[in-house]
Amino acid sequence: MAGSPPGAGAQALAKPGNPGNPGIGGRASRGHRRDMEPVLPETLAERLFPEGDFAFGFGMQRPRQEWFRWNPADPEALEERRHWLSTEPHRHLAWTDEAGPVLQEAMALFPGAPIATEADPQPGSAPSDPTGKRNTGDMWSLSLRWEPDLLLLRRDAAGPFRLVAGAVCFPSAWDLREKIGKTVDAIHAGVPTLNATLGTRINAFLDRLPAGQTFERDNWGLAAHGQRNAHPDRALPRLTADATLETTWLRLEHQAFRALPQSGGLLFAIHLTVHPLVRVLQAPGARDRLARQLRSMPDPIAAYKGILPARDRLVRLLETDSPLPRTQPSISPRRSGIGPECV
């Protein structure tokens, strides 16, 4: 939902259009719902890069897996969450006094949800909680045990949803502190053309999100590194005019939305995986699909996503017939639950 270049987070409800992707009124995906689904890089091109020119699209669908349950998670990912929440809570954890009821309703989604204990590490400078330690402690405890980043929204007196709390360890180049307290329209204001083209539909979707149901979507971006945590304060490498396919990574944000009607709130979750672009391009037709998406992307959007300096070179490389190099591992979920492993 929130975001800055080159990430995809701010386009939480917008992605390149895909006519084959059912919207809120579409049918649920066929087949048995699994725990958090594995992400196989070779399947992502068709899933993320539709045929045709780039366009923001809605792209919402019923879940392909169960989001709100405890699964064996890779300790590396949770250890990284623990590191960022413990050492830099001011960057990765935000709280307002309106968030308490929303968090308590969100906790009820999880069977046997953890509550804060003395064994949990405590941050050196966690955001204050005017309503008492229980709420902040529970947010902290949940964020240490569940890999997706977590954002809580609540309707204000005028009706729009505002961001009231968040635990974001793996942002795609955006700063939670700049988004807290803002409405959805204000959060999306920096994304070129998004409010003009999809703002009304986004707000209507959030207003009508049925109780007891989860909806999900995918969003993608490109980066010059394979780090999960792309907070702007880290000053990580950015895409430049000398980018290559081998040095470019695809960031996939798998996003979920869940209404919390008792508190007038909304839960927005982002499960990030990071993949070497050359592995994603192994799929038939992937190079042509991505080349057309990049070539047709308007300059302001390409600049916002941090792609513009590298776009011409990447398109030229995609349009050549040179063989792709050996691939390196992805940072993606394991099959048994949420957690990264090399696949």
N, C-alpha and C positions, 0 to 999 in steps of 0.2 A: 504494500500500500504506500508506504513512504519511500522516497528515493531521490537519488542524485546520480549524475553520470558516473561511471558507465553502467550502473546497475539496472536491474529490472524491477526493483521493489516498488517504486512509486507507481508503476503501471499495474497495480494489483488487480485491477479489473479490466485491463486491456491487453490484448496480444494480437499479433498478426492474424488476420481473419482466416478462419478455416470452416468452410461451409459444412464439412462433415462432422463438426464437433457440436453435439447437441447443447442447447442453452438451457435455461431454467425450466422451460416447458418440455424439454426433450426427455426421451426415455433413459432410464438408468442403464449403465453399462451392463452388458450381458455377462453371465458367468458368476462364479463364486467370489464373494468379496474376501480379499486376503488382508493380512496385516500390511504395514507399509510396503508397497510394492518395490521389487528390485528395479533399479534403473540400469538398463543395458544400453551403453552409448550408441551401439549400432542401430538401435530402434528410434533414436531421438529425432532424426532428420524429418521423417514423415510426420512425426508427432508435433514438431515445433515449426517446421518451415513449409507452409502450404504452397501449392502451386499458384503462380500469379504474383502480382506486385505486392509490396509491403502495404499493409493497412492495419490500423488498430481495429481489433475485433473483440467481441465480448468473451467468447470461449469458455463459458461456464458449463459444468456437467456434474452429474451425480458421482459420488465417490467410487473409485475402483478398488478401494481397500478400506479397512477400518482405521480411523485416525486415533480414536480416543480409547486406547487400551495400552497396558504396559507390555512391552516386548523386550527381549534381550537386546541391548544396545551395545555397539562397539565401544569399549572403554576409552578409546582414543578421542572420539568425538565428545563424549561427556566430560572427559578430563579437560579438553580444550574449553568447553563451556565453563567448567569450574574455574579454570585459570582466568578467563576474562571477567567473569562475574566477581571473583575474589579480588583481583588486582586492579580492575578498572570499572567498578560498578557505576561510576558517574557517567561513563560512556554507554554502558550496555543495559542499564536498568533504570526505568523511570516510573514514577508513581504519583498519582493525584488522589485527593481525598474522596473523589467520586468513584474510585475504582473498587472499593471494598465489596459491595454487593455483586458486582459483575464477576469478580474473581471467585467468590464463594459459589456462585452458580456454575462457573466454568469448572471448578474442582469437582463438582458433582458428576461431571461427564465421565470421570475416570473411576473405574472400580478400585476401591482401596487406595484412593489418592493419598499421597504422602502429605503429612503435615510437618511443619518446621520442628526440628528437634535440636537439642544442644549439640548433637554430633555434627550438624551441618556447619560448614565453614561460614563465617560471618564476614561481610565486606568491611573494608576499612572506612568507607565513607558512603554507605548505602543511602538512597533517597529517604528522606524522612517520611513517616506515615502518621499524619495527624489523628487518624482513627485508632491507633494502637498498634502494637507490635505483631499481633496475630496475622493481619492481612499481608504486611510486607514479608513476614517470615514464610507464609504459605506460598507467596509468589516466588520467593527465593528458592524454596524447596522444590517446587514444581519445575522451575527452570533448570535446576541442577540434574533432574532425572528424566526430562523429556527433551529429545533432541531438537524438534522444531522450535524456531523462534516464535514468540507469543506476543500478540498485541490485543489489547482489550479496548473496545469502544463503547460509548454510552450516549444515548440521546440527551441533548441539553434541553433547557426549558423551551427553546424556540423550535425544537424538533429534529435538527440535524444530528448525526452521530459525530462525536468528538473522540479523539484518542486520549484515553485516561490512564493507561498504564502499558508498559511493554518490557520485555526481556529479549533483547536482540543481540546475540553474540556473533552472528554471521551476516552482517548487512552487506549489501552490494553497493558500497560507496555512498551511503547516506548516514545521517546522524540523528539518532532517536531524539536527542535533546531539542532539535529544531522542529520536530513534528508534534511533540507532546502538547496536548491541549487544543490542537487545531481540528477543524472540521475536515471531512473527506475532501470537499472542494478545495479548501486551502492547502491541504497536503498535496493534491494533484496539480496545483496551480503552476508549478514549475515544469510540468511535462508538456512540451509543445503540442497544441491542438487537442489534448486529451479531454479537457472539460468541454470544449466546444463540440467535439464529435460524439462523446460518450457520457458526459457528465449527467445528463438527465436519466439515461438508462441505468447508470451505476447507482444513482440515488434511489431509483424505483426498485431496483433489485434488492438493495439493502432494506428498504422499507417493507418489502413483501416477503423477505426471506422466511420460509415456513419454520415454525417451531419444531424441534425434534429432528431436523434434517440437516445434513452436511452437503455443501457443494464445493467443488474444487476446480482448479484450473492450473495451467502451466504458464510460466513466463521465462524468457531467456535473455541473456546478455553475453557479451564477449569481454574477455579480460586478458591482460598480458602476464598473468600469474595464476597459480593454482591454489592460492590461499583461501580458506573458508572466510576468515574475517577480513573483509575489505573496507573496514571503517576508514573514512577519509583522513583521520588523524594519523593513520599508519603510513601515509605517503607511499603506498606501494607502486610498483611500476605501472605505467599506463600504456595503452596502445599508441604506437607511433608510426610514422611513414615507412619505417624499415621492418614492420611486423612481418612474420612468416606464419604459415599454417602450423608449423611445428612449435612455435612459441606462443600460440594463441589458445586460450582455454574457453570453453563454454560453461557459463554459470546457469544452472537450471533451478528455478524456484518453483517448487510444487506447493501450491497454496490451497488452504481450506478456509471455509467460512461457515460459521455456526451461530444461529440466533440464540440469544439468552433472554427469553421473553419476560421472566419474572423480574429481572433487574433493568429491563429496557436496554440490554447490552448486546454486544456482538463479539465473538471470538474470531480472530484472524490469525492463522498459523502459517508459517513459511518453513518448509523443509528444503534446505539447500543441498544440492550435489554439484560437484565440479568435475568437468571432463576435458581431457585433451581434445582439441577440435579435430585433429587428424583421426581420432578414433570415431568420432561422430560421423565423419565424412566417408567412412568405410561403406556405408549403406548405398545401394544403387540409387542414382539420381540425386544424392545429397549435395554434391558440389554445385550442380545446376540450380537446385532449389535455393541454397543459401546465397549463391552469387546473385540471383535475381532479387532476393529479399534485400540484400545490401545495396545493389545498384539502384533500386527503386525507392529506397528509404529517403524521405525528405531530409535535406541538410540539417534543419534545426533538430530533428529527432535523432539523427546520427550523431550530432554534436552532443546532445543531452546524454546519450547512451555511451559517450566516450569512444565511438567507433570512427568518427569522421576522419581523424588524421591517418588512420590505417586503411580506410575503406577501399580506395582505388587500388592499392597494392594487393589487398586480400582478394578483391574481385579478379584481378589479373591472374593471381596464383590459382584461384578456383577454376578459372576458365582454361587453364592449360591442361594438357593430358599427362603431365609428369606423374610418376607413381608416388603414392603417399609413403612416408617413412614408417618404420616400426613405431608402434604406439607405446605410450607410457601409461601407467595405471590411472584410473579415475579415482576420485573421492566420491563414493556413492554408497547407497544403503546396502547392507547385507540382506540376504534373502530371508533370514529368520526374524528380522525386525528393523528398527531404525538405527542405522549406524554405518559409518564408512568402512569400506574395505577395498582393496585393490581387486578389480574385476576385469 
